[in-house]
């Protein structure tokens, strides 16, 4: 998985994530309810990292553009992963009694932002229709993590000055399509925002600093379409009953893993201009929602009674869009930064301290003055 993540960073100018669908989709073998519990524990920290990237970097250094001015900025952000969210405890998920950690395996396994190491082997069993005893159904390993310490994101941002010391902001990265190994990826990003000098309405006297408020929304969509997960002929030494369509495998060609993240952010900053420098500090509150969907048809192994020994038979039960996960979270962060103006060019460096820390750097150019 680490290789696919790094390739995706390069291929999309560092806007987002990579994932290996074949690893994640094995969650489905444990049943729909168990799959959602596993996917939530695995993906939730990744969603928080993506919210953090989308919610930071909007302030552009604090100094406000005059009405009619337009600035184009290229910037890169990175969210650093907290150690406590890089693994999760399988025993704390409340998985059904038919799903268990294999003997000799650990109970801690990487999340999506965790180490690039082998996951934990899980065994899925079913109740035999013949005698009620447990019989093996499937064995799979949980996915590895990205194996990198941070999640980067790059974007282009256009700021337009309007009257009353206000700026409108547009952030975007067009859809990028590329392949890595046997996986085809797409990734896109966009956002809208507004920021305003609030202090102009608070006092008739000129304050020694500006109070600036901003509201913004950002969204990122990523999809992966790797080699399909189809049916297979045998398990536990027995032949698996398959329909002609399942044997032909074409019904599984529509499989795709889709991750969509949206984040609202509000910032309140104190900004002070010192000659060519602008210093600013304040607070950022970001709330986000992530959706993870395994689209298409997927095979799930099941068991039913049979008239021949051992009096049960394995078969595939096909499920459409079996994984539909929605998670949300919020974070309050302390933000500080500095910007330097040199003619039509500006440089910016900003840091955000919270559970998920962030750093943003940008280079801007005034294209209309």
C-alpha positions as CSV (number, residue, x, y, z in Angstrom):
1,X,0.0,0.0,0.0
2,X,2.9,2.4,0.7
3,X,4.0,2.4,-2.9
4,X,0.5,3.2,-4.2
5,X,0.2,6.1,-1.7
6,X,3.5,7.6,-2.7
7,X,2.7,7.2,-6.4
8,X,-0.6,8.9,-5.9
9,X,1.0,11.8,-4.2
10,X,3.3,12.3,-7.1
11,X,0.7,11.8,-9.8
12,X,-1.8,14.3,-8.3
13,X,0.7,17.0,-7.2
14,X,0.3,15.9,-3.6
15,X,-3.5,16.4,-3.2
16,X,-4.6,13.3,-1.5
17,X,-4.5,9.6,-0.8
18,X,-3.9,6.3,-2.3
19,X,-5.5,3.0,-1.3
20,X,-5.5,-0.6,-2.4
21,X,-9.1,-1.7,-2.8
22,X,-8.3,-5.4,-2.8
23,X,-7.0,-5.1,0.8
24,X,-10.0,-3.1,2.1
25,X,-12.6,-5.1,0.3
26,X,-11.7,-8.3,2.1
27,X,-13.5,-6.7,5.1
28,X,-16.7,-7.7,3.2
29,X,-15.9,-11.4,3.7
30,X,-16.7,-10.8,7.4
31,X,-20.3,-9.7,6.7
32,X,-21.8,-6.3,6.2
33,X,-22.0,-5.3,9.9
34,X,-18.5,-6.4,10.7
35,X,-17.1,-4.8,7.5
36,X,-18.5,-1.4,8.6
37,X,-16.9,-1.7,12.0
38,X,-13.5,-2.7,10.5
39,X,-13.7,0.0,7.8
40,X,-14.7,2.7,10.4
41,X,-11.7,1.9,12.6
42,X,-9.3,1.7,9.6
43,X,-10.4,4.8,7.7
44,X,-11.5,7.3,10.4
45,X,-8.0,8.6,11.2
46,X,-7.4,9.1,7.4
47,X,-10.6,11.2,7.2
48,X,-9.5,13.4,10.1
49,X,-6.2,14.0,8.3
50,X,-8.0,15.0,5.1
51,X,-10.4,17.3,7.0
52,X,-7.4,19.0,8.5
53,X,-5.7,19.6,5.2
54,X,-8.9,20.9,3.6
55,X,-9.6,23.2,6.6
56,X,-6.2,24.9,6.8
57,X,-4.3,27.5,4.8
58,X,-7.3,29.7,3.8
59,X,-6.1,32.9,5.4
60,X,-3.2,33.6,3.0
61,X,-1.1,35.4,5.4
62,X,-3.6,37.7,7.0
63,X,-3.1,40.9,4.9
64,X,-6.2,41.7,2.9
65,X,-6.4,42.4,-0.8
66,X,-7.9,45.8,-1.9
67,X,-11.1,45.7,-3.9
68,X,-10.3,44.7,-7.5
69,X,-7.0,43.0,-6.7
70,X,-6.6,39.3,-7.7
71,X,-4.0,37.0,-6.3
72,X,-3.1,33.5,-7.5
73,X,-1.4,31.2,-5.0
74,X,0.2,27.8,-5.2
75,X,0.4,26.1,-1.8
76,X,1.1,22.8,-0.2
77,X,-0.1,21.5,3.2
78,X,0.8,18.5,5.3
79,X,-1.0,17.0,8.2
80,X,1.1,15.0,10.7
81,X,-0.3,11.8,12.1
82,X,-0.7,11.4,15.9
83,X,0.8,8.1,17.2
84,X,-2.3,7.1,19.1
85,X,-4.4,7.0,15.9
86,X,-2.0,4.8,13.8
87,X,-3.4,1.5,15.1
88,X,-6.6,0.2,16.5
89,X,-7.7,-2.6,18.8
90,X,-9.6,-5.4,17.1
91,X,-11.0,-6.7,20.4
92,X,-12.7,-3.4,21.1
93,X,-14.8,-3.3,17.9
94,X,-17.5,-5.6,19.0
95,X,-17.2,-8.0,16.0
96,X,-19.6,-10.9,15.9
97,X,-18.6,-14.2,17.5
98,X,-18.0,-15.7,14.0
99,X,-15.1,-13.3,13.4
100,X,-11.9,-13.8,15.5
101,X,-8.3,-13.0,15.5
102,X,-6.3,-16.0,14.3
103,X,-4.3,-17.9,17.0
104,X,-0.9,-16.3,17.6
105,X,-1.9,-13.0,16.0
106,X,-1.8,-9.6,17.8
107,X,-5.0,-7.6,18.5
108,X,-3.5,-4.3,17.4
109,X,-3.5,-3.6,13.6
110,X,-2.6,-0.5,11.5
111,X,-5.1,2.1,10.6
112,X,-4.8,3.7,7.1
113,X,-2.3,6.2,8.5
114,X,-0.3,3.5,10.4
115,X,2.8,1.6,9.7
116,X,3.4,-0.3,6.5
117,X,3.5,-3.7,8.1
118,X,1.5,-6.9,7.7
119,X,-2.0,-6.7,9.1
120,X,-3.6,-9.1,11.5
121,X,-5.1,-12.4,10.2
122,X,-8.8,-12.7,10.9
123,X,-10.8,-15.9,10.6
124,X,-14.4,-15.9,9.6
125,X,-16.5,-19.0,10.5
126,X,-20.1,-20.0,10.0
127,X,-22.5,-22.3,11.7
128,X,-22.9,-25.6,9.9
129,X,-26.5,-26.3,8.8
130,X,-25.9,-30.0,9.5
131,X,-24.9,-30.0,13.2
132,X,-24.6,-26.4,14.3
133,X,-20.8,-26.7,14.7
134,X,-18.5,-23.8,13.5
135,X,-16.9,-24.4,10.1
136,X,-14.2,-22.3,8.4
137,X,-15.6,-19.7,6.0
138,X,-12.8,-17.3,5.1
139,X,-9.4,-16.1,6.3
140,X,-8.0,-12.6,5.4
141,X,-5.5,-10.1,6.7
142,X,-6.4,-6.5,7.6
143,X,-4.8,-3.9,5.4
144,X,-1.4,-2.3,6.1
145,X,-1.0,1.4,6.7
146,X,0.6,4.1,4.5
147,X,3.9,3.9,6.3
148,X,4.5,7.7,6.0
149,X,4.4,10.2,8.8
150,X,2.2,12.8,7.1
151,X,-0.5,13.3,4.5
152,X,0.3,16.1,2.0
153,X,-2.0,18.1,-0.2
154,X,-1.4,20.7,-2.9
155,X,-3.8,23.1,-4.5
156,X,-4.1,26.4,-6.4
157,X,-6.0,29.2,-4.8
158,X,-7.5,32.4,-6.3
159,X,-8.3,35.3,-4.0
160,X,-10.3,38.3,-5.2
161,X,-10.6,41.5,-3.2
162,X,-14.1,43.1,-3.0
163,X,-15.4,46.1,-1.1
164,X,-15.6,46.4,2.7
165,X,-12.2,44.7,3.2
166,X,-13.5,41.3,2.1
167,X,-12.0,38.6,-0.1
168,X,-13.6,35.8,-2.0
169,X,-11.5,32.6,-2.3
170,X,-11.6,29.7,-4.7
171,X,-9.4,26.6,-4.3
172,X,-9.1,23.9,-6.9
173,X,-7.1,21.0,-8.3
174,X,-8.6,19.5,-11.5
175,X,-9.3,15.8,-11.7
176,X,-6.1,13.8,-12.2
177,X,-6.1,10.4,-13.8
178,X,-3.2,8.0,-13.7
179,X,-2.3,4.3,-13.1
180,X,0.0,2.7,-10.5
181,X,0.6,-1.0,-10.8
182,X,-2.8,-2.6,-11.5
183,X,-4.8,0.2,-10.1
184,X,-6.4,3.2,-11.9
185,X,-6.7,6.3,-9.8
186,X,-8.7,9.6,-10.0
187,X,-8.4,12.5,-7.6
188,X,-9.9,16.0,-7.5
189,X,-10.2,18.9,-5.0
190,X,-12.2,22.1,-4.8
191,X,-13.2,24.7,-2.2
192,X,-14.9,28.1,-1.7
193,X,-14.4,30.6,1.0
194,X,-14.8,34.2,2.2
195,X,-12.8,36.3,4.7
196,X,-13.5,39.7,6.2
197,X,-11.9,42.3,8.4
198,X,-14.3,42.2,11.4
199,X,-12.5,44.9,13.4
200,X,-13.6,47.7,11.0
201,X,-17.1,47.4,12.6
202,X,-16.0,47.0,16.2
203,X,-14.4,50.3,17.0
204,X,-14.5,53.9,15.7
205,X,-10.8,54.2,16.6
206,X,-8.1,52.4,14.6
207,X,-6.9,49.3,16.3
208,X,-3.2,48.4,16.3
209,X,-4.2,45.1,14.6
210,X,-6.9,43.6,12.4
211,X,-9.4,41.0,13.5
212,X,-10.2,38.8,10.6
213,X,-12.8,36.1,10.3
214,X,-13.1,33.5,7.6
215,X,-15.5,30.7,6.5
216,X,-14.6,28.1,4.0
217,X,-15.7,24.8,2.6
218,X,-13.4,22.2,0.8
219,X,-14.1,18.9,-0.8
220,X,-11.9,16.1,-2.1
221,X,-12.9,13.0,-4.1
222,X,-10.6,10.0,-4.7
223,X,-11.4,6.8,-6.5
224,X,-9.4,3.6,-7.1
225,X,-10.3,0.8,-9.6
226,X,-7.8,-2.0,-9.2
227,X,-7.8,-5.6,-10.2
228,X,-11.3,-7.0,-9.5
229,X,-12.1,-9.3,-6.6
230,X,-14.0,-12.2,-8.1
231,X,-15.2,-15.6,-7.1
232,X,-12.8,-18.6,-6.5
233,X,-13.4,-22.3,-6.9
234,X,-12.4,-24.0,-3.7
235,X,-12.2,-23.4,0.1
236,X,-11.4,-25.7,3.0
237,X,-10.8,-28.6,0.5
238,X,-14.4,-28.2,-0.9
239,X,-15.6,-27.0,-4.2
240,X,-17.6,-23.8,-4.0
241,X,-20.9,-23.6,-5.9
242,X,-20.8,-20.9,-8.5
243,X,-23.3,-19.7,-11.1
244,X,-22.1,-19.3,-14.7
245,X,-22.1,-15.5,-14.2
246,X,-19.9,-15.8,-11.1
247,X,-17.5,-18.1,-12.9
248,X,-17.2,-15.7,-15.9
249,X,-16.3,-12.9,-13.4
250,X,-17.6,-10.0,-15.7
251,X,-20.3,-9.1,-13.1
252,X,-17.5,-7.9,-10.8
253,X,-16.0,-5.5,-13.3
254,X,-17.8,-2.5,-11.9
255,X,-16.0,-2.6,-8.5
256,X,-14.6,0.7,-7.3
257,X,-13.6,2.2,-4.0
258,X,-14.8,5.8,-3.6
259,X,-13.7,8.2,-0.8
260,X,-15.3,11.6,-0.6
261,X,-14.4,14.2,2.1
262,X,-16.0,17.5,2.8
263,X,-14.8,20.0,5.5
264,X,-16.2,23.3,6.9
265,X,-13.7,25.6,8.6
266,X,-14.0,28.8,10.6
267,X,-11.0,30.9,11.5
268,X,-10.7,34.0,13.8
269,X,-7.3,35.7,13.7
270,X,-5.5,38.7,14.9
271,X,-3.3,40.1,12.1
272,X,-0.5,42.7,12.3
273,X,1.3,44.2,9.3
274,X,4.9,45.2,9.9
275,X,6.4,46.8,6.8
276,X,6.6,43.9,4.3
277,X,5.8,41.3,6.9
278,X,2.4,40.3,8.2
279,X,2.1,38.2,11.4
280,X,-1.1,36.6,12.5
281,X,-2.4,34.2,15.1
282,X,-5.7,32.8,16.2
283,X,-8.0,29.8,16.1
284,X,-9.3,27.4,13.5
285,X,-12.4,25.2,14.0
286,X,-12.9,22.5,11.3
287,X,-15.6,19.9,11.1
288,X,-15.7,17.3,8.4
289,X,-17.6,14.3,6.9
290,X,-16.0,11.4,5.1
291,X,-17.9,8.8,3.0
292,X,-16.3,5.5,2.0
293,X,-18.2,3.4,-0.6
294,X,-17.3,0.1,-2.2
295,X,-19.2,0.4,-5.4
296,X,-20.2,-2.5,-7.6
297,X,-20.9,-6.2,-7.0
298,X,-18.7,-8.2,-4.6
299,X,-18.8,-11.9,-3.8
300,X,-19.2,-13.0,-0.2
301,X,-18.8,-16.6,0.8
302,X,-21.6,-18.3,2.6
303,X,-22.8,-21.8,3.5
304,X,-26.1,-23.7,3.2
305,X,-27.4,-27.2,3.8
306,X,-26.7,-30.1,1.4
307,X,-28.0,-33.7,1.0
308,X,-24.5,-35.0,0.6
309,X,-21.8,-35.3,3.2
310,X,-20.6,-33.2,4.9
311,X,-24.2,-32.0,4.6
312,X,-23.3,-28.4,3.9
313,X,-22.1,-26.6,0.8
314,X,-20.2,-23.4,0.2
315,X,-21.6,-20.8,-2.3
316,X,-21.2,-17.2,-3.2
317,X,-23.7,-14.6,-2.2
318,X,-23.2,-11.5,-4.4
319,X,-23.8,-8.1,-2.7
320,X,-24.1,-4.7,-4.4
321,X,-22.3,-1.7,-2.8
322,X,-21.8,-3.7,0.4
323,X,-19.7,-1.0,2.2
324,X,-21.3,2.5,2.7
325,X,-19.5,4.2,5.6
326,X,-20.0,7.8,6.8
327,X,-17.9,9.3,9.6
328,X,-17.6,12.8,11.0
329,X,-15.4,14.7,13.5
330,X,-14.3,18.1,14.5
331,X,-11.1,19.8,15.7
332,X,-10.2,23.1,17.3
333,X,-6.6,24.3,16.5
334,X,-4.3,27.1,17.4
335,X,-3.0,28.8,14.3
336,X,0.0,31.1,13.7
337,X,1.8,32.3,10.6
338,X,3.7,34.9,8.7
339,X,3.7,36.3,5.2
340,X,6.2,38.4,3.3
341,X,5.3,40.7,0.4
342,X,7.9,41.5,-2.2
343,X,6.4,43.4,-5.1
344,X,3.8,41.3,-6.8
345,X,5.1,38.2,-5.0
346,X,4.2,36.9,-1.5
347,X,5.4,34.1,0.6
348,X,3.5,32.4,3.4
349,X,4.3,29.9,6.2
350,X,1.6,28.8,8.6
351,X,1.3,26.2,11.4
352,X,-1.7,24.7,13.2
353,X,-1.5,23.0,16.6
354,X,-4.2,20.5,17.5
355,X,-4.6,16.7,17.8
356,X,-3.7,16.6,14.1
357,X,-1.0,19.2,13.5
358,X,-0.7,20.9,10.1
359,X,1.8,23.1,8.2
360,X,1.1,25.1,5.1
361,X,3.5,27.0,2.7
362,X,2.5,29.1,-0.2
363,X,3.8,31.3,-3.0
364,X,1.4,33.9,-4.4
365,X,1.5,36.4,-7.3
366,X,-0.8,39.4,-7.7
367,X,-2.1,39.2,-11.3
368,X,-4.4,42.2,-11.0
369,X,-3.4,45.2,-8.8
